[in-house]
Amino acid sequence: MEYSIVLYDQDKHYDDLMKFCIQAEKDEIENNASIDKLALKKESGLFLTYHDNKIVSLCHTHNFRPFFPGAWRIFARTATLKEYRAKGFPRRRGLVSCSGLNSYTVPYQVDYAKARGAKLILWTTNVPIKNNYVGSAKLDRHFKICESIDPTYSFYCEKELYGIKQSVWKLNYRDIINVEGKLD
C-alpha cells in the first residue's frame, strides 16, 4: 500500500478531516469523532496519513513543556480507521506494532517538535486502574512487557496528567521502523 504523510493545513485538508471524523465515529473511535475531540493545542502539529486520497490514520504532536521542561509529546489522539488497522507496516513487537500506520509519522512529529525547540520527545499511556486494561491502558501493559526488547523507547516516569495516572515514555530513535536517528 502506498501512503503519504502530510501536516494538516485547514485550508487544504479540512473537508478530508471532517470525513475522517465521521468515519471515526462510525468505527467507534470516540476521541477522534470530531475535530473538537482531537484536542488540538495552539502549539501542535497534526499529521495525516493518506491512502487513495483519503485520510486513514492521524495523530498529533504538541508542546509538553508545561509538564516536562523541553518536552514535546507525540502520538496524541492517534487513530486509524478500522479497515486500515494491522496493515501496511512492519511486524515487530513493541512500539511499531502499537503505533501501526502512525509509525510512519514519527520522523515528521520529531522533526516538527525539534524545529520548535524540543529537547525531549515523550508520549503517554493510561495506567490500568485495578487491572482494568481499557483504552491506552492495554498499550501501557504492552509497552511495559516489550520495553526490554525494543530499543526505540524507554520508560520515563509515572505522573498524573489531565486527571489520569499515566506512564510517560521517552522516544529513543527518530525512525522507529528502521531504528535509526538516535535521540539524546
VMD Tcl script that draws the C-alpha trace (Angstrom):
set ca {
  {0.00 0.00 0.00}
  {1.16 3.48 -0.82}
  {0.81 6.05 1.96}
  {1.67 9.72 2.16}
  {2.09 11.80 5.30}
  {1.11 15.47 5.40}
  {0.96 18.16 8.04}
  {-2.62 19.35 8.47}
  {-3.45 22.62 6.78}
  {-7.01 23.71 7.48}
  {-7.37 25.34 4.05}
  {-6.33 22.14 2.24}
  {-7.41 19.28 4.49}
  {-10.46 20.38 6.48}
  {-13.04 18.53 4.35}
  {-10.94 15.34 4.40}
  {-10.55 15.63 8.17}
  {-14.31 16.01 8.58}
  {-14.82 12.82 6.55}
  {-12.25 11.04 8.73}
  {-14.06 12.17 11.91}
  {-17.40 10.92 10.55}
  {-15.85 7.53 9.79}
  {-14.08 7.51 13.18}
  {-17.46 7.97 14.85}
  {-18.87 5.03 12.85}
  {-15.79 2.99 13.83}
  {-16.46 3.97 17.48}
  {-13.18 5.84 17.85}
  {-14.52 8.23 20.48}
  {-11.51 10.58 20.85}
  {-11.48 11.26 17.10}
  {-15.19 11.55 16.34}
  {-14.98 15.33 15.84}
  {-12.35 17.98 15.28}
  {-13.03 19.32 18.79}
  {-12.34 15.88 20.29}
  {-8.93 15.81 18.60}
  {-7.96 18.34 21.30}
  {-5.53 20.18 19.07}
  {-3.47 22.63 21.02}
  {-2.13 26.03 19.97}
  {1.39 24.64 19.70}
  {0.69 21.38 17.87}
  {1.11 19.67 14.54}
  {-1.48 17.22 13.23}
  {-0.08 14.58 10.87}
  {-2.40 12.86 8.43}
  {-1.73 9.56 6.69}
  {-3.41 9.39 3.30}
  {-4.19 6.38 1.14}
  {-6.14 6.73 -2.12}
  {-6.84 10.44 -1.41}
  {-8.43 9.60 1.94}
  {-7.18 10.16 5.50}
  {-6.83 6.68 7.00}
  {-4.80 7.48 10.11}
  {-3.72 10.50 12.13}
  {-2.02 11.72 15.28}
  {-0.51 14.92 16.54}
  {2.42 16.25 18.49}
  {2.22 19.15 20.89}
  {4.20 21.24 23.32}
  {4.54 19.27 26.55}
  {6.78 21.78 28.37}
  {4.11 22.67 30.94}
  {4.62 19.15 32.33}
  {8.25 18.40 31.39}
  {10.87 21.08 30.61}
  {11.98 20.99 26.97}
  {9.48 18.23 26.07}
  {7.04 17.69 23.24}
  {4.52 14.88 23.24}
  {3.95 12.66 20.20}
  {1.14 10.15 19.50}
  {-1.60 12.45 20.80}
  {-5.09 11.31 19.76}
  {-3.84 8.57 17.46}
  {-6.47 6.89 15.34}
  {-6.58 4.52 12.39}
  {-9.76 3.63 10.57}
  {-10.76 0.02 11.24}
  {-10.23 -1.19 7.69}
  {-6.59 0.01 7.80}
  {-5.58 -1.46 11.15}
  {-2.87 -4.13 11.15}
  {-1.97 -3.34 7.53}
  {0.98 -1.72 5.81}
  {3.67 -1.57 8.49}
  {6.40 -3.94 9.72}
  {5.54 -6.60 12.28}
  {7.71 -6.21 15.34}
  {6.77 -6.36 19.00}
  {6.87 -3.04 20.75}
  {6.32 0.49 19.56}
  {5.92 -0.17 15.83}
  {3.16 -2.74 16.27}
  {1.36 -0.50 18.76}
  {1.51 2.63 16.65}
  {0.66 0.89 13.36}
  {0.45 3.26 10.40}
  {1.34 6.14 12.70}
  {4.83 4.62 12.88}
  {5.47 6.39 9.59}
  {4.59 9.76 11.13}
  {7.19 9.57 13.91}
  {10.04 11.24 11.97}
  {7.64 14.01 10.94}
  {6.47 14.51 14.51}
  {10.04 14.53 15.83}
  {11.26 16.99 13.20}
  {8.26 19.25 13.84}
  {8.86 19.20 17.59}
  {12.63 19.71 17.32}
  {12.12 22.66 14.95}
  {10.14 24.21 17.80}
  {12.81 23.64 20.43}
  {12.04 20.15 21.73}
  {14.88 18.57 23.65}
  {12.87 15.57 24.77}
  {10.22 13.55 22.91}
  {7.64 11.79 25.08}
  {4.26 10.08 24.83}
  {1.83 8.74 27.39}
  {-0.41 5.79 28.10}
  {-3.03 5.42 30.80}
  {-2.03 3.27 33.74}
  {-4.54 0.45 34.32}
  {-6.92 1.04 37.20}
  {-7.31 -2.12 39.32}
  {-6.09 -4.34 36.44}
  {-8.68 -2.85 34.08}
  {-6.87 -2.68 30.71}
  {-9.10 -0.44 28.58}
  {-8.05 2.15 26.03}
  {-4.39 3.05 26.14}
  {-4.04 1.03 29.35}
  {-3.73 -2.02 27.06}
  {-0.85 -0.25 25.32}
  {0.68 0.58 28.69}
  {0.79 -3.11 29.55}
  {2.28 -3.98 26.15}
  {4.95 -1.25 26.40}
  {5.98 -2.47 29.84}
  {6.30 -6.04 28.57}
  {8.24 -5.08 25.41}
  {10.48 -2.33 26.77}
  {13.43 -4.68 27.28}
  {13.34 -5.90 23.66}
  {12.57 -2.65 21.82}
  {15.37 -0.03 21.85}
  {13.18 2.65 20.25}
  {11.69 3.73 23.58}
  {12.14 3.58 27.34}
  {10.06 4.19 30.43}
  {10.44 7.77 31.67}
  {8.17 8.11 34.71}
  {4.62 7.82 36.01}
  {2.66 11.01 36.57}
  {-0.91 12.21 36.87}
  {-1.71 14.17 33.72}
  {-5.08 15.54 32.66}
  {-6.55 13.98 35.83}
  {-5.42 10.43 34.96}
  {-2.40 8.46 36.17}
  {-0.19 7.86 33.16}
  {3.03 6.19 32.16}
  {5.33 8.57 30.36}
  {7.56 7.06 27.68}
  {10.69 8.52 26.09}
  {11.38 8.12 22.38}
  {14.95 6.97 21.73}
  {15.00 6.97 17.91}
  {13.67 9.35 15.28}
  {12.81 6.45 12.95}
  {11.18 3.60 14.87}
  {10.72 1.42 11.80}
  {14.40 1.30 10.79}
  {15.69 2.04 14.34}
  {17.75 4.99 13.11}
  {18.46 8.52 14.25}
  {19.35 8.06 17.92}
  {17.90 10.88 20.02}
  {19.77 12.33 23.01}
}
mol new
graphics top color blue
foreach p $ca { graphics top sphere $p radius 0.5 }
foreach p [lrange $ca 0 end-1] q [lrange $ca 1 end] { graphics top cylinder $p $q radius 0.2 }
display resetview
